């Protein structure tokens, strides 16, 4: 395995060197704790065992209690709006600030995506496996490494300066981020005072590459829904009536095709884009990082990163129709698809949904019957980069990594950030992360680069150390 104990820069202060030594000394334990968490299949989707999410919450809470710095550590749930059902368990820990120091809220999530098919993994998804300088397993990067980055940074701070520090801390480890954060808004309202902070660190994003840190300053929003297309009351013989009667698959294909322009960009009137500068990023790099098949061209227009960060995108992520194995010579009466739309920063999700609905209704072919339901939306996010917390975070990253961080957008969504902005409008929100372009979060063979992990922990430890020395004002 690659040695991840890089030589410390000569410019480190004595306090920073103590933090670095503490992070490196604790790294084997941190990785072992992460592996223990990865072994718990804490998939938060309804079709999976909720007891495993509860087991994961218990394991995280034990690690947090062992830190010995929080005045309160609780496992809590909140109701899902619209019913009596409770969301999955979260961990909430608090420590009051003293001496005029700020309070920092540290967020991550302990639930994970479904693993998919075991045969698509090179090793078992819930058996953490080190190959080279990467740790493989579901949740190894997204986001149990984020959980452990917070815990390891606090451990290092305690080892370097002792447990009697003045910085205020709140730790919120969610249990259902991968299933839409359904109880998140309720949880915030019920625990508003415990979660109130001057700065919020959301450890659930990416870095530019394995050698360059990044601060995420823009996130796309999302609109997802189920689209059902019906053309027949029942299936009919395709030989006897094909060519005269439109089947549901035919209508669905035509309708979905209307969402795209000839270059593959989105062709829905009312979906907006923004114009932001982007770093250099070649088509070759896109091919390398995505596995774009030889001969297949990229889609869209503008710089590659503008297509991912600041323009909308529409993906059909699932389809309910007869399988190939069970196909018969019939005209399919009804087809349902799951449509996932990423919307550009600056556009409200409700406005984007209205544009999508209007487009689909206006472009439905042959009078087919269309139903849109199971709608879920999340707001996009733009960071105000002028605050003191952003400056402190950039300095901490540069000190830990030895290079200046890059401000990036992310094509994915973290919809709950809109709730944080709404409930805590004065807080500065910092979106950091432990992932890199090869992490493959949500995909088979998800992995964590252990060098990136160490530097992410060190960045957060430096940030906490810095904030412990400054006024909250």
SULPEZI-V771170 format. One record per pair of residues at least 4 apart in sequence whose ideal C-beta (glycine too) atoms are under 6 Angstrom apart, sorted by the first residue. I is the first residue (numbers start at 1). J is the second residue. If there is no record, write none. Layout:
# SULPEZI-V771170
I	J
I	J
This chain:
# SULPEZI-V771170
1	133
2	133
4	450
4	451
4	454
5	24
8	12
8	20
9	402
12	16
12	17
18	160
19	156
19	160
19	461
19	465
22	156
22	159
22	160
23	156
23	457
23	458
23	461
26	30
26	155
27	454
30	148
30	152
34	148
35	128
37	144
38	128
38	137
38	139
38	140
38	144
39	126
40	52
40	55
40	56
41	52
41	126
42	52
42	53
42	56
42	110
42	111
42	112
43	48
43	112
43	114
44	53
44	88
44	111
44	176
44	178
44	179
45	114
45	179
53	88
53	111
53	175
54	89
56	110
57	75
57	89
57	175
60	91
60	110
60	147
60	173
61	73
61	75
61	91
63	151
64	73
64	93
65	73
67	154
68	163
69	95
69	163
70	93
70	95
71	95
72	94
73	93
74	92
75	89
75	91
76	90
76	92
77	86
77	87
77	89
78	87
78	183
78	186
78	187
78	190
79	86
79	186
80	85
80	87
80	182
80	183
87	176
87	182
87	183
88	175
88	176
89	175
90	174
90	175
91	173
92	172
93	171
94	170
94	194
95	169
96	168
97	101
97	103
97	168
98	166
99	166
100	471
100	472
101	166
101	167
102	198
102	467
102	472
103	168
103	197
103	198
104	169
104	197
104	199
105	170
105	195
105	197
105	200
106	150
106	171
106	201
107	172
107	202
108	143
108	146
108	147
108	150
108	173
108	203
109	143
109	174
109	177
110	147
110	173
110	175
111	175
111	176
111	178
112	138
112	139
113	178
113	442
115	125
115	138
116	120
116	444
120	444
121	125
121	444
121	445
122	445
123	129
123	136
125	138
128	135
128	137
129	136
130	135
133	450
133	451
134	447
134	449
135	140
135	448
136	447
138	446
139	144
140	446
140	447
140	448
141	145
141	435
141	439
141	441
141	446
141	448
142	441
143	204
145	434
145	448
145	453
146	203
146	204
146	434
147	173
148	152
149	203
149	434
149	456
149	457
149	460
152	457
153	457
153	460
153	461
153	464
156	461
157	461
157	464
158	163
161	165
165	468
167	467
167	468
170	195
170	197
177	181
180	376
181	416
183	187
184	416
184	419
185	419
188	419
188	423
191	195
197	427
198	472
199	389
199	428
200	420
200	427
200	429
201	430
202	431
203	432
203	433
204	433
205	216
205	410
205	431
205	433
206	433
206	435
207	213
207	214
207	436
208	212
208	214
208	406
210	436
210	449
210	452
212	403
212	406
213	397
213	401
213	405
214	405
214	406
214	408
215	405
215	407
216	408
216	410
216	431
217	383
217	385
217	407
218	309
218	345
218	382
218	409
219	381
219	410
219	413
219	414
220	342
220	343
220	380
220	411
220	413
221	343
221	349
221	378
221	379
221	380
221	413
222	342
222	378
222	413
223	341
223	349
223	352
223	353
223	377
224	340
224	376
225	339
225	372
225	374
225	375
226	336
226	338
226	373
226	374
227	337
227	339
227	372
228	336
228	371
229	248
229	251
229	252
229	335
229	368
229	370
230	248
230	334
230	369
231	246
231	248
231	251
231	368
232	333
234	333
235	330
235	333
236	241
236	331
238	242
238	329
238	330
238	331
241	245
245	331
246	250
246	251
246	366
247	331
247	332
248	252
248	332
248	333
248	334
248	335
249	332
249	335
251	365
251	368
252	335
254	365
255	363
255	364
258	363
259	314
260	264
260	267
261	265
261	267
263	301
264	299
264	300
265	300
265	301
266	271
266	312
266	314
268	355
268	359
270	355
271	312
271	352
271	355
272	344
272	347
273	310
273	311
273	344
274	310
274	344
274	345
274	346
276	310
278	303
278	305
278	306
281	285
281	304
281	305
283	298
286	290
286	304
287	292
289	437
292	296
300	307
302	306
302	307
305	309
306	310
307	311
308	411
309	409
310	344
311	344
312	343
312	344
313	342
314	341
315	340
316	337
316	339
317	338
317	340
318	338
319	337
320	336
321	335
322	326
322	327
343	347
343	352
343	380
345	380
345	382
347	351
347	352
349	377
349	379
359	363
364	368
364	370
378	413
378	415
379	418
381	417
385	390
387	428
389	428
389	430
392	466
393	430
393	463
394	405
396	459
396	462
396	463
397	401
397	405
397	459
398	404
399	462
400	455
400	458
400	459
400	462
401	455
420	424
434	453
434	456
435	439
435	441
436	449
436	452
439	447
440	445
440	446
441	446
448	453
